[in-house]
Amino acid sequence: MSTVAVLGAGAGGLSAVVELTRAGHDVRLWNRNPMTLAPHAERRSVRHDGVLGTGEAAPQVMTTDLAEALQGAEAAVVCLPSVAHGALFADLAELKAALPIVLNPGHTGGALHARAVFAERGVPLPPLAEFSTLTYVARVKAGTVVTTGRAGTVRAACLPGGDEALEHGIRLFRCAAEVPDVLASSLSNVNLVLHPPGAVLGAAWVEATGGDFTFYVDGMTPGVARVLEALDEERRAVARAYGHALPGLLAEMTAIGTADPVAAERGDVVGAVRGGEANRTIMAPDSFAHRYYREDLPYGLLPFTVLARIADVPVPAATALLTLGGTATGEAPAANGLDAARLGLAGLDAEGVLAVVRR
């Protein structure tokens, strides 16, 4: 068994605490905001319900002090939205963290972003691996983490020199399946395809109702599905340009466990997404401050278009969604998102990018 620092006390991080604690690991939980930790710190445990069982899991430590959380840990698991990655990576670099780090998830370009932040500060990058998507579907409700899904398979990869982190990730999360490099894991991020079409095309209804509809059921219409399919074809075309033949979205969601397998088998996008039990009750964004806008556009679609541009692959659906999403929300994704510079890829061609990620 291991001592593991879980960085992030949102639904994903709390679910990781539950699973790792139940597996016998000693867990040290960190979160920057003390208010997020407060309900759990008061009980000295994380209350949980859902597919990971019902009960309470007690981390060894709960703290807002990052150095304390890392003390004695054999690995760190980062379970944070990508909007929080930059600040955390900077803090880890400031501490000269050298322990293996697993991004669960890496979203799109998470490992490359970490590499760029450490390089900017002149600090050696620790062993680093990323998962393609979060290993859970979960929400926090009234101080309890409710985990409605646990992934069957997620893609896992590491940067050169990161094998130790990849080994930790696969050992801690048995659903992690190794792929050749972090381009394959980043381009397997299902949220890159699954969230932007419904969020952008449903923007008016989000504003009108405050998100009073189910995103994956009411919001998954035939028109949204057609845009989703076009975006997915672009994702796979970009992957092919870097030498990766990736499964389509429905196959990926079926492997994770978030799609109806019968509908997915017949290629019915609407039926497959609507029929996914883990996501069925999840409500739509209540505003443009929701992560489907704040995260999946600047930290999902934007880095995807960067990789597409470098590989000279046209991605009109992704570009249109970025433009419309930024215009509707009034926040240009490029302002704070993962552009080529923040990914550490500025000035590189496709061969240069491959040289960065090849192990």
Order of alpha helices (4+ residues) and beta strands (2+ residues): beta-alpha-beta-alpha-beta-beta-beta-alpha-beta-alpha-beta-alpha-beta-beta-beta-beta-alpha-beta-alpha-alpha-alpha-alpha-alpha-alpha-alpha-alpha-alpha-alpha-alpha-alpha
